[in-house]
């Protein structure tokens, strides 16, 4: 039976553990940031930042797997996400006013 990408990401997440994935995410975000800035400056091709963004998204999906298994962390993240989203909506509304 062929595994889908979710199954593969779950296997990677289980192998890496949450602390390892969080460290990897920091590295991948830095690589994405550098590639995106180089692209904006015309110093690299679009494929480079897309590749680095894919790495970031793979890390995020691994983190989501672990968050779903940790109700305390999940609740804290959901609360913080809600706070930040509300703040951004207020900013948007303030700019329109």
Secondary structure, DSSP 8 states (H G I E B T S, - for coil): ----HHHHHHHHHHHHHHHHHHHHHHHHHHHHHHHHHHHHTTSS-HHHHHHHHHHHHHHHHHHHHHHHT-HHHHHHHHHHHHHHHHHHHHHHHHHH-
